[in-house]
Structures are given as C-alpha cells and as structure tokens.
C-alpha cells in the first residue's frame, strides 16, 4: 500500500508542524499538531494533523494507530477548550480528490461554534 508514497511530497502542513511557517497552533505534542484553518468554514475551524507525513487515509498502517487515536482525544480536548463540546461539533476527514481532500497530508477538521446543518446536502 505504501509503494506509491514516493509520488507524494511534503505539504505546507509539514512546514507548520516544524514551525518553519507561521500558524495559529492551538496544540502540539510529539504525535499531533492542531492549528486554526486560514479559511474557516465555521466559527471554530481547527485542523488536527499527525506529525508523521501520511498523504491519504489509504496510506495509514497499523503503526499509525497511536497518532490517529491521539487526533480524536486532542479533538475532544480542543472542543472543550473552545467551548463547543456541549453544543456540538463535527469532525471531518477527506480522502483523495473525490472525497474533497485538498492537502495531501491527512488531517481532521474540527468545526463548530454554530449550527452546521446536514452533513451532506444533495
């Protein structure tokens, strides 16, 4: 599954993780980094990314389970700190172009702070 990993290159997220470019980082540890989206789609819009470069969900392996579990615990912690845990929020991960993925370093969107409506409108 990782055979085509070489066709992907590091993204802006890797530079944010290494603090080579500025970002509004709200959380960082040895496994994950969370920062505010520069084009928020809701009152609260934070991206949570594994520090390890993983281009798409299809590139995840069993050795990534700790980092991916941390993404969820950090999401819950940030939602509480942002004051949106009780009213509700949405966690979104996209995979590849048809799934809406724009940056090819997996990431979770934490969005909330307002009513979000239906998850899919058609």
SULURDA-V10863 format. One record per residue. N is the residue number from 1. OMEGA is omega in whole degrees, 0 to 359 (999 if undefined). D_CENTER is the distance of its C-alpha to the mean C-alpha in Angstrom with 2 decimals. Layout:
n=N omega=OMEGA d_center=D_CENTER
n=N omega=OMEGA d_center=D_CENTER
This chain:
n=1 omega=182 d_center=21.50
n=2 omega=184 d_center=20.43
n=3 omega=181 d_center=23.48
n=4 omega=179 d_center=21.80
n=5 omega=182 d_center=19.13
n=6 omega=179 d_center=21.53
n=7 omega=179 d_center=21.20
n=8 omega=178 d_center=17.69
n=9 omega=176 d_center=17.46
n=10 omega=182 d_center=15.19
n=11 omega=176 d_center=13.14
n=12 omega=180 d_center=12.80
n=13 omega=178 d_center=9.66
n=14 omega=179 d_center=12.24
n=15 omega=176 d_center=14.59
n=16 omega=179 d_center=12.48
n=17 omega=181 d_center=12.00
n=18 omega=180 d_center=15.77
n=19 omega=176 d_center=16.51
n=20 omega=174 d_center=18.45
n=21 omega=183 d_center=17.36
n=22 omega=175 d_center=16.98
n=23 omega=177 d_center=13.93
n=24 omega=182 d_center=13.87
n=25 omega=179 d_center=12.30
n=26 omega=179 d_center=12.45
n=27 omega=173 d_center=11.93
n=28 omega=171 d_center=12.41
n=29 omega=184 d_center=14.26
n=30 omega=184 d_center=15.34
n=31 omega=186 d_center=12.46
n=32 omega=175 d_center=9.16
n=33 omega=178 d_center=8.49
n=34 omega=181 d_center=7.24
n=35 omega=181 d_center=8.72
n=36 omega=178 d_center=10.09
n=37 omega=181 d_center=9.63
n=38 omega=177 d_center=13.01
n=39 omega=188 d_center=13.87
n=40 omega=179 d_center=13.01
n=41 omega=178 d_center=13.82
n=42 omega=180 d_center=14.87
n=43 omega=173 d_center=16.41
n=44 omega=178 d_center=13.27
n=45 omega=183 d_center=10.01
n=46 omega=176 d_center=7.41
n=47 omega=177 d_center=3.99
n=48 omega=186 d_center=3.33
n=49 omega=171 d_center=4.28
n=50 omega=178 d_center=7.65
n=51 omega=177 d_center=10.50
n=52 omega=178 d_center=12.24
n=53 omega=176 d_center=12.07
n=54 omega=187 d_center=11.46
n=55 omega=183 d_center=11.87
n=56 omega=177 d_center=11.42
n=57 omega=179 d_center=11.45
n=58 omega=180 d_center=15.17
n=59 omega=180 d_center=15.12
n=60 omega=174 d_center=14.09
n=61 omega=182 d_center=17.17
n=62 omega=179 d_center=18.57
n=63 omega=179 d_center=18.19
n=64 omega=186 d_center=14.38
n=65 omega=180 d_center=14.87
n=66 omega=179 d_center=14.95
n=67 omega=182 d_center=11.60
n=68 omega=173 d_center=10.00
n=69 omega=179 d_center=12.28
n=70 omega=178 d_center=11.32
n=71 omega=181 d_center=7.70
n=72 omega=179 d_center=9.84
n=73 omega=177 d_center=12.48
n=74 omega=178 d_center=10.54
n=75 omega=180 d_center=9.18
n=76 omega=179 d_center=12.90
n=77 omega=181 d_center=14.14
n=78 omega=179 d_center=12.37
n=79 omega=178 d_center=13.50
n=80 omega=180 d_center=16.90
n=81 omega=180 d_center=17.02
n=82 omega=179 d_center=16.17
n=83 omega=182 d_center=18.92
n=84 omega=183 d_center=17.23
n=85 omega=183 d_center=17.31
n=86 omega=182 d_center=20.80
n=87 omega=176 d_center=20.67
n=88 omega=182 d_center=17.53
n=89 omega=180 d_center=14.00
n=90 omega=173 d_center=11.82
n=91 omega=185 d_center=8.66
n=92 omega=170 d_center=7.87
n=93 omega=180 d_center=6.97
n=94 omega=179 d_center=9.38
n=95 omega=178 d_center=11.66
n=96 omega=189 d_center=14.13
n=97 omega=181 d_center=16.07
n=98 omega=178 d_center=17.61
n=99 omega=177 d_center=14.39
n=100 omega=180 d_center=13.19
n=101 omega=180 d_center=10.87
n=102 omega=178 d_center=11.73
n=103 omega=186 d_center=10.10
n=104 omega=168 d_center=10.96
n=105 omega=188 d_center=8.63
n=106 omega=181 d_center=6.39
n=107 omega=177 d_center=2.66
n=108 omega=174 d_center=2.61
n=109 omega=171 d_center=4.82
n=110 omega=183 d_center=7.39
n=111 omega=179 d_center=10.56
n=112 omega=181 d_center=14.11
n=113 omega=179 d_center=17.21
n=114 omega=176 d_center=19.29
n=115 omega=186 d_center=20.36
n=116 omega=180 d_center=17.94
n=117 omega=181 d_center=20.55
n=118 omega=179 d_center=20.44
n=119 omega=177 d_center=17.34
n=120 omega=177 d_center=19.20
n=121 omega=181 d_center=22.16
n=122 omega=999 d_center=24.74
